[in-house]
């Protein structure tokens, strides 16, 4: 517990990563300002925090300048639609969050003399031709494809973050977040883990896009929050890959969820989406060397925790 409470801003703080981060910051003795416009975040994710001393909720869209009185020492910028379902439903909002939104939050960081951490993404690598993906890999990105609104928003946000550092000396860090899962995800957000859990709990076949042999490397949300905090409290700017190196085929993820739910392993196949990555695994040697971080929760244990949470809270998260 800190003796001098740090005041921290978390944009996108009602998302599943953002709300878990808010929980952790409050447990660490920080004061937390959570800003969210609830376009994809859920009020239920932070409802339990409303009465917690030191927590403040601001309903705000980062594409408009943020006016937050008082000191802020750290800013975690997570505000953006992040799943394909959401950013294809909200394409212009996604681009604005990455561009004008990031500019506004960086301007606030500059005014407050706060350290700024950008939650970027593995999607900056596109459908990678290099495997696993190190931070030095420049990517294979389709700038006009259906996923480009998210890919390019984050690539621009990275460039803007570095430009603020070079032009103004703003203290910044860039985290490239790989596939993360856990409690508080929305069952309808289209990502593989909540989609498969929703289908398993409903007794339906698993929907497989393409052959199902495409891979994902899944990191449990508590481990990701540990990584974000380690990067924020380090002197490093990054970009730094954050994620698990445990790579699984989509078919194997379905099999794991089937085993843990008792749902028969049945599949319904659909075409693979355009530019959907065939392989996804981070090279995390930099995170391990600079931050001393590596995931502690294995995929089977993380899946079990996530299924348990959805079974308990399914009614309020439909």
C-alpha positions in Angstrom: 0.0 0.0 0.0 1.4 3.4 -1.0 1.8 6.1 1.7 1.3 8.9 -0.9 -1.8 8.1 -3.0 -1.2 8.4 -6.7 -4.1 9.8 -8.8 -4.5 7.8 -12.0 -6.7 8.3 -15.0 -7.9 5.2 -16.9 -9.7 6.0 -20.2 -11.9 3.2 -21.3 -12.0 2.2 -17.7 -15.4 0.4 -18.0 -14.0 -2.2 -20.4 -13.0 -5.6 -19.2 -9.3 -4.8 -19.0 -9.9 -1.2 -17.9 -12.2 -2.1 -15.1 -9.8 -4.9 -13.9 -7.0 -2.3 -13.9 -9.2 0.1 -11.9 -9.7 -2.6 -9.3 -6.0 -3.3 -9.0 -5.1 0.4 -8.8 -7.6 1.0 -6.0 -6.2 -2.1 -4.1 -2.7 -0.6 -4.5 -3.9 2.6 -2.7 -4.3 4.8 -5.8 -7.0 7.3 -6.4 -8.7 6.4 -9.7 -10.5 8.5 -12.3 -12.3 6.3 -14.7 -13.4 7.9 -18.0 -15.7 6.0 -20.4 -18.5 6.9 -22.9 -19.9 3.3 -22.6 -20.0 2.7 -26.3 -18.5 -0.7 -25.7 -17.7 -0.7 -21.9 -20.3 -1.8 -19.4 -21.5 0.1 -16.4 -21.9 -3.2 -14.6 -18.1 -3.6 -14.8 -17.5 -0.7 -12.5 -20.8 -0.6 -10.5 -19.1 -2.2 -7.5 -16.5 0.6 -7.4 -18.9 3.6 -7.2 -19.0 3.5 -3.4 -15.2 2.8 -3.0 -13.3 5.8 -1.6 -10.9 7.2 -4.1 -12.9 6.2 -7.2 -14.4 8.7 -9.5 -16.4 8.0 -12.7 -16.6 10.5 -15.5 -18.9 9.8 -18.4 -16.9 11.3 -21.3 -15.8 10.7 -24.8 -12.0 11.2 -25.3 -12.6 12.7 -28.8 -13.6 15.8 -26.9 -11.0 17.6 -24.7 -11.0 16.2 -21.1 -11.2 18.7 -18.3 -10.2 17.0 -15.1 -9.3 19.3 -12.2 -6.5 18.4 -9.9 -3.2 16.5 -10.2 -2.9 13.3 -12.2 0.3 11.3 -12.1 -0.4 8.4 -14.5 -2.7 8.0 -17.5 -3.6 4.6 -18.9 -5.2 5.3 -22.3 -7.4 2.3 -23.2 -10.3 4.1 -24.7 -11.2 2.5 -28.1 -13.5 -0.2 -29.5 -11.2 -3.3 -29.6 -13.1 -6.3 -31.0 -13.8 -6.7 -34.7 -17.5 -6.7 -34.0 -17.3 -3.3 -32.3 -14.8 -1.5 -34.5 -16.6 -2.6 -37.7 -19.9 -1.4 -36.2 -18.2 1.8 -35.1 -15.6 2.5 -37.8 -15.4 6.3 -37.6 -15.6 6.3 -33.8 -12.7 3.9 -33.7 -10.6 6.1 -36.0 -11.5 9.2 -33.9 -10.6 7.5 -30.6 -7.2 6.6 -32.0 -6.5 10.0 -33.5 -8.4 12.9 -31.9 -8.9 10.9 -28.7 -5.2 10.0 -28.3 -4.3 13.6 -29.0 -6.6 14.9 -26.3 -5.4 12.5 -23.7 -1.7 13.2 -24.6 -2.4 16.9 -24.3 -3.9 16.3 -20.8 -0.8 14.2 -19.9 1.4 17.1 -21.0 -0.6 19.6 -19.0 -0.5 17.5 -15.9 3.1 16.3 -16.3 1.8 12.8 -16.1 3.2 9.6 -17.5 1.1 8.4 -20.4 0.7 4.7 -21.4 -0.9 3.9 -24.7 -2.7 0.6 -24.9 -1.8 -0.3 -28.5 -2.4 -3.7 -30.0 -0.9 -6.7 -31.8 -3.1 -5.7 -34.7 -0.4 -3.1 -35.7 1.4 -6.2 -37.2 -1.6 -7.1 -39.4 -1.6 -10.6 -40.7 2.1 -11.2 -39.9 4.7 -12.7 -42.3 7.2 -13.0 -39.4 6.4 -15.4 -36.5 6.5 -14.8 -33.6 6.3 -11.0 -33.9 9.1 -9.0 -32.3 8.7 -5.2 -31.7 11.1 -4.6 -34.6 8.6 -6.2 -37.1 6.9 -3.5 -39.2 3.9 -5.5 -40.1 1.8 -6.7 -43.0 -1.3 -4.4 -42.9 -4.0 -3.7 -45.4 -4.7 0.0 -45.0 -8.1 -0.2 -46.7 -9.4 -3.6 -45.5 -12.3 -4.1 -43.1 -10.0 -4.3 -40.1 -8.0 -1.2 -41.1 -10.0 1.3 -39.0 -8.6 -0.4 -35.8 -5.1 -1.3 -37.2 -4.5 2.2 -38.6 -6.0 4.0 -35.6 -3.5 2.3 -33.3 -0.6 2.8 -35.7 -1.4 6.5 -35.8 -1.8 6.6 -32.0 1.7 5.1 -31.6 3.2 7.7 -34.0 1.4 10.5 -32.1 2.6 9.2 -28.8 6.2 9.2 -29.9 5.7 12.6 -31.5 4.6 14.1 -28.2 7.7 12.7 -26.5 10.0 14.1 -29.2 8.3 17.5 -29.5 7.4 18.1 -25.8 9.3 15.6 -23.7 6.1 14.0 -22.6 6.8 10.9 -20.5 5.2 8.1 -22.6 5.1 4.3 -22.9 3.5 2.1 -25.6 2.1 -1.4 -24.8 1.3 -3.7 -27.7 -1.4 -5.9 -26.2 -1.9 -9.4 -27.7 -5.1 -11.5 -27.3 -6.4 -11.0 -23.7 -9.4 -12.7 -22.1 -11.1 -13.1 -18.8 -14.1 -12.0 -16.7 -16.2 -9.0 -17.7 -15.8 -9.6 -21.4 -19.1 -9.2 -23.3 -20.5 -12.5 -24.6 -21.4 -10.7 -27.8 -18.1 -8.9 -28.5 -17.1 -11.4 -31.2 -13.8 -12.5 -29.8 -13.0 -16.2 -29.7 -13.1 -17.0 -26.0 -16.4 -15.3 -25.1 -18.0 -16.5 -28.3 -17.1 -20.1 -27.6 -18.1 -19.8 -24.0 -21.5 -18.3 -25.0 -22.1 -21.2 -27.5 -21.0 -23.8 -25.0 -23.2 -22.6 -22.2 -26.1 -22.5 -24.6 -25.4 -26.0 -25.8 -24.8 -24.8 -29.4 -22.1 -25.9 -31.9 -18.9 -23.9 -32.0 -18.7 -21.4 -34.9 -15.4 -21.8 -36.7 -14.2 -19.2 -39.2 -11.9 -20.8 -41.8 -10.3 -24.1 -41.0 -9.9 -23.3 -37.3 -6.2 -24.0 -37.6 -5.3 -20.3 -37.2 -3.7 -19.6 -33.9 -4.1 -17.2 -31.0 -1.9 -16.7 -27.9 -4.2 -16.0 -25.0 -3.2 -14.0 -21.9 -5.4 -13.9 -18.8 -6.6 -10.4 -17.9 -4.9 -10.3 -14.4 -1.6 -11.1 -16.0 -2.1 -8.3 -18.6 -2.9 -5.8 -15.8 0.3 -6.8 -14.0 2.2 -6.1 -17.3 0.6 -2.7 -17.8 1.4 -1.7 -14.3 5.0 -2.9 -14.7 5.5 -0.9 -17.9 3.9 2.2 -16.4 6.1 2.1 -13.3 9.2 1.5 -15.4 11.3 4.1 -17.2 10.8 2.4 -20.6 9.0 3.9 -23.6 8.5 0.8 -25.7 6.8 -0.3 -27.7 6.7 -3.5 -25.7 4.8 -6.6 -26.6 2.6 -7.9 -23.8 0.9 -11.2 -24.0 1.3 -15.0 -23.7 3.6 -17.1 -25.8 1.3 -20.1 -25.4 0.0 -20.5 -28.9 -3.2 -22.5 -29.6 -5.2 -23.3 -32.7 -8.8 -22.0 -32.6 -10.0 -25.6 -32.8 -8.0 -26.5 -29.7 -9.4 -23.5 -27.8 -12.9 -24.8 -28.7 -11.9 -28.2 -27.5 -10.7 -26.9 -24.1 -13.9 -25.0 -23.6 -15.9 -28.0 -24.6 -14.1 -30.1 -22.0 -14.6 -27.6 -19.2 -18.3 -27.0 -19.9 -19.4 -30.5 -21.0 -20.6 -29.2 -24.3 -20.3 -31.7 -27.2 -17.5 -30.8 -29.6 -19.6 -29.9 -32.7 -18.6 -27.3 -35.3 -20.3 -25.0 -37.8 -17.9 -23.5 -40.3 -17.9 -20.1 -42.0 -15.4 -18.3 -44.3 -12.4 -16.7 -42.7 -12.8 -13.0 -42.5 -10.6 -10.8 -44.7 -7.2 -10.0 -43.2 -7.9 -12.2 -40.2 -4.5 -13.2 -38.9 -3.5 -16.8 -39.5 -0.9 -16.8 -36.7 -0.6 -14.7 -33.6 2.2 -15.0 -31.0 4.3 -12.3 -29.5 8.0 -12.3 -29.0 8.0 -11.2 -25.3 11.7 -11.3 -24.6 11.8 -7.5 -24.3 9.0 -7.5 -21.7 10.8 -10.2 -19.7 14.1 -8.5 -19.8 13.0 -4.9 -19.2 10.0 -5.5 -16.9 10.7 -8.9 -15.4 7.2 -9.9 -16.5 5.8 -13.1 -17.8 2.2 -14.5 -17.5 1.5 -16.6 -14.4 -2.0 -18.0 -15.3 -2.1 -20.7 -17.8 -4.7 -20.9 -20.5 -6.7 -23.8 -19.0 -6.9 -22.1 -15.6 -7.8 -18.8 -17.1 -10.5 -20.4 -19.2 -11.9 -22.1 -16.1 -12.0 -18.8 -14.2 -13.7 -17.1 -17.1 -16.4 -19.8 -17.5 -17.1 -19.7 -13.8 -17.6 -15.9 -14.0 -19.9 -16.1 -17.0 -22.0 -18.9 -15.3 -22.4 -16.7 -12.2 -23.0 -13.4 -13.9 -24.5 -14.4 -17.2 -27.9 -12.9 -16.4 -26.6 -9.3 -16.1 -24.3 -9.5 -19.0 -26.7 -10.7 -21.8 
